Amino acid sequence: MSVLAAATPVFGLVVADPVFQTAAKPLTELKVCVVVPVKDEALHLQQTLDALRCQTDEAGVLLNAQYYEVLVLANNCTDHSYTIARAYQQQYPDFQLHVDEVFLPPASANIGTVRRMLMDEAYRRLLQSGNINGIIASTDGDTIVDSQWIYHVINEIAAGNDAVGGRILAHSTANSARLHHLRNVTYRCLLAKAEALIDPQPHDPWPRHFQYFGASLAVTCAMYHKAGRLPQVPYLEDDAFHKALVRQDARIRKSYKVKVYTSDRTSGRVSIGFSEQLKKWTDESDAQIPQLVESTIGTLHSYHIRKKLRDCREHYLQIGAVSRKAVTQLSQELQADVIWLQHQIENLPSFGLLWEVVEPLLQRTTLYNHYQPEFIGHAIQQLRSFVKEK
């Protein structure tokens, strides 16, 4: 057990609190370090650990237990989560499970702090094992990973990717929120397909999904360090980290082969997350509030603009000069100064940063501001028609 302590430098990083100080040293064979933040998960934790312990390959053969380890950090728990995890550790001594608990002050007692502590420790342990190409993987204490979760994460990274987002499936969505949830998943999957058609990425081809969240994400040690670690935010830390990866032009694979199953509770452990979204959908369904999304035409338009910007950037990187015609046309569509746009294309260090600077200009254009939110059912129809025609 530990309380918040002074910052400690670790391999060029700074860890907010020294945790897992009594854990055994990492094995030299270690490839993947899985982190599991736990806050009052006594109901689900046994199943979570069972799934992580029984990982297999595609043939159903158990993975070498020395290839991966699991870090469970119980934080500010008021139930028996920590005791359950420690008992599990003793019951399965060959399972590389390390358990610790921490009690954080209110200002830092949030999922962002805890997941950051865990991922920093995973990074430290992987480097300590001598594996600079190691993989930090994250899930949650109420989540059951697929039996081949680690196997497919390793394969996706081996294919040249820097990070992997897994598909997150709800066990059984609460009845009143079910339709809203299914519509949202359908809509976002169709958006992912439209995006792949308009602005394809070689490292993340279709089929792909739309999620990169804490319940199922992975990143290499090298990219974790390059992206500046998990951002210091109290919640939506996974979304903030995804943005940090995009700024580095990280190759992020959103693979259907990597999947997990999470609880459908509407009373969550964080102020903003999937459980709160389910509660919102439940309330909206009960109140018969229409489910609205952004304009489909507007979203597709932004994909086309991003593709044009990417092409301008690639042209510059390949031959050392921009296409004046292409940049002029794009500046007109963005209602932006052509000299300014050319300067951004030539000088920003990554395309991710370039798009982050340019996208707000698009959203301020006269055309874009004509787009209005629409019913999700209508958006789904439009997207189905679009992808069918391509």
N, C-alpha and C positions, 0 to 999 in steps of 0.2 A: 504494500500500500504506500502511496506517496501523495504529497500535496504539492501544489505549484511551487517550483523552486526557481532559483536564478537561471538565466539562460546559459546553455552550455554549447560551445562550438563543437561541431561534429563534421568532419570531412568537408569543411568549407561552408557547412550549413549551421544554423543555430536552432537547437531544439528547445522548446519552451519549458520542458520538464523532463528530467532524466527518468525514463521508465524502463522496465525490463532489465534493471541492473543486475538481478540475480539469475537471469535466463542463461541457459547454456550457450556457449559460443556457436555461431552458425557453422554448419558443415561445409566443407570445401566443395561438395557436389551441388550445393544450393543454386537453383535456377530461378525460383519464384518465391516471393514472400507475400503472403496473403494477409491483409489487415482487416480486422472486424471490430468496429466500435460498438460497444454494448451499453445500453441504458435501459435497465429494467426489462430484460428480455428473457426472464425465467421460463416463460411459456414456450418460446420458440428455440432457445439456444441449443438444446440437445439435438434437434433436427438439423440445425445449421451446421453443427460440428460433425454430425454423422455424414452429411453430404460432402464436407470438405475432407474428411478422413478417407472416404471410399471413392476416390477419384480414379478413373480408368482411361484407357485409350479407346480408339474406335472399335477395337476387337473385344472390349470388355475386360481387358487385362489391367489389373491394378497398377497404377503408376508407382515407380520407385519412390518410397517414402522419403528418401534422402534428397530428392529433387525439389521439394517444396516444404515450406513451413507456414504456420499460421500464428499470427499475433492477435490475441484477444485482449482488449483494454476495456475493463468495466469502469464506467465513469459516473460518479455521483449516484450510484445505484441505491435504491431503497428496498430492493428485493434480494433474492438469493442468486442472482446471476453470477457473481464472482465465485461463490461456493460451488455452483454447478460446473463452471468452467474448470476449476481446480480439481474437482472430483473426476471430471472427464479426462483431464491430463494424467491423473494417477491410474485411471482404469486402462488407458491405452498408451503405455510408455513408449511404444515404437512410433507413435504419431508425433511428428515434430510440432507440438503445440506449446506455445508460451503464453502465460496468463499474468496479467497485472491489473491493479485497480488504482484509480486516482480520484481524488476529491478536489475539484476545481472551485475557485471562488465564483460568485454569480456572474461577474463580468466576462469570464472566459469559459463558463460551463455551457458549451454549445458544441454542436456537431462539427463545425468548422475547425475549432481548436483541437478536438479529439482526433478527427481524421488526419489532420496535419501532423500531430504528434506521432501517430501510427505510421504514416507514410514516410516521415523523416527517419523513424527508427528502422523501418524496412530498408530504406536507402542505405542507412549506416551499416546494417547487418549484411546486406548483399555486397557492399564494398569490402567489408571486413572479411568476407568469405573469399575475396579475390575475384569476384564476378562483376566486372564493370559493365557488363551487358545484361545484368540481371533484370528481372521483371517485378515491379511492384503492382500487386493486384488488390482490389478493394471490393468488399461486399458488406452486408449489414447483418446485424444480429437477429433480424426477423426474416431472413432470406435464405432460401435453399438453392444452392448452386446446382446446375446440371451435373450429371455424373462425369461428363467429359469437359467440364468447364476449363480446368487448368490445361488440359491437353490441347484444346483449340486455341486458347490464349497463346500458348507457346508457339503453335503453328502459325498463327497470324503474325506474331512478332518475327518469327523466322522468315516469313515471306517479305520482310523489309519494312514493316510498319513500326512506327514509334509508339503507338498507343492503340488500344482496342476498347471499344464500347460494346457491351453485351446487351442482348434483348432482355428486357425486364417484363415478366409476365405476372399478373396478379393471380393468386390462388383461385379465387372466385369472387369477382367484384360484387359488392353489396347490391341488392336488387334495384333499389331506386336510382343508383348511380350507374348501373350496368350499361344502359343505352348510351349515356353521355360518354362513358369510357370507351365503348366500342366505336362510336363515331369518331372520337378523338384519335384513336389508334389508326383507324382506316384513313382518316384525313392526313395524318402525319406520314403514314407509309406511302400514300399516293404523292405527297409532296416530295418525299425522298426519291421516289422514282422519277418525278418530273425534273427534279434538280439534277439527277444523274443523266438524264437525257439532254438537258440544256447545257449544263456545265460539268461534263464528266471528269472524274478524277481516276487516273489509272490505278492508284493504290486502293481505292474504295469503290469498285464497280458495282453495278446492280447484279444480283439482289443485295440490298443493304437496308438497314433500318435507320432510325433517327435518334437513338439514345446514347448518351455518354454520361451516366449518372453513378453516384457512389455505390449503389447496390451491385454494380457490375462494370467496373472499369479497370484498365491496366495501362501501365506506361513503363518504358524502359528507364533504368537509372539515369542514363545519359540525358534523355529528354526531360526527365523530372528536374534534374539540375539546371538544364538549359532554360526551362520555362520558369525558373525561379521558385520552385516548390509549389505546394498548394497555397493559394492566396489566403491571407488572414481575414476571413469574413466569418460572421457567426452562423450563416446558413447559405444554402445554394453554393456551397464551396465547390461542388462538382461542376456546376455551370461556369463559375469563375475560372476554374482550372482549364476547362475546355477552351475558353476564350484565350487563356494564356498559351495554350498549345497551338491554337490557330495563329496567334501572333508570331509564332516561331516556324510557321509552315510545317508543323508536325504532320506526319502521315498517319492519320487517324482512320482506322478500319472499324466500321460499325457492322459487325458480323452476326448473321442469324445463327451461326453454329455455336456462338458463345451466348448462353442464356441462363437465366436464373428465375426463380419463382419467389415472389415476395408477398407479405401479408396484405390483406385488403382492409385493415382496420381504418376507421375514420378518426380515431383518437391517437395521434402520433406522438413521437418523442421529440419532434422539432417543430418550431413555429411555422415553417414553410417546407412542404415536402409532398410526397405522394399521398399520404394519409389526409393531409389538409385539402389536397385537390379533390380526393374522393368525397370528403365532407362537403366541399363547395358544390360538386356535381349533385350530390344527394339533395342539398338544400334547393338548388336551382330546379331540379326535377320535381321536387315536392311543390315548389312554388310556380311551376310551369313557366319558368323563365327561359326564353329562347337561347340556344347555344350558338354564339356568334364567333366568327373567326375573321382574320384579315382578308381583304379582297384577294381572290384567287388571281385575277388579272394583274393586280399590283405585285403580288409575290412572284409570279412568273416573269414579270417585267424586270424585277430586281435580279433574278437569276440570269436573264439575258444581258443586263448591264454588267454584272460581275464577270460573265464569260468574255465580253468585249474588253473589259479592263484587264483580265488575265491574259488575253491574247496580245494586248499592247505591251504588257510587261514581259511576256515571253519573247516577243519580237525584239524588244530592247536587249534582253539578256543574251539572245542568240547572236545578234549582229552588232550590238553596241550603239544602236541608234533607234529612236522611236519612229513609227510610221506616222508622219505628220498628218496624213489624211485621216487615219483611224483615230488619232488623238483629237483632232479637230472635231470630227463627227461626235465622238464621245463627250467632249466638253460641251457641245451644243445640247446634247440630250440631258446632261447634268446641270445645264445652265451655270457652268463654271468657267473660269478664266483658263484658256488653253495653255498659257505659259505656266501657270500654277500647277495644272494637272500634269504637264510634262515633267515638271520638277519633282513632283511626288513619285511618278513612275520611275524616274531615273535614280532617285536618292533614298527612298525608304528601303530598309534592309530586308523586308519580307513582303510577300503578297498579302499575307494576313493583316499586317499593319496598314498596307495600302488600302485594302478594302475597308478597314475600320475607319480610316480617314475619309474615304469617298462616300461610303453608304449614307451618312447623314445628309450629304448634298443631294443625293437622289431623293431622300424622303422629304426634302424641302422644295422639290420641283413642282411646277404648276400641275403637270400631268399626274404625278403621284398623289397629290393632295385631293384629286378628284375621286380617288378610289375610296370606297366606303366598306365598313365591315358587312359581312353577309352571313346568312344562316349556314350552318355547317353542312346541312344536307345538300344545299345548292352547290356549295364549294366542292363537295365530294363528286357530284355529278359532272361538274366542269373538269375536274382533274381526271376523272375516268375517261372522259371524252378526249382530253388532251393526250394522255399516255397511249390510248388506243390508236390514235391517228399517227403516232410516231413509229 
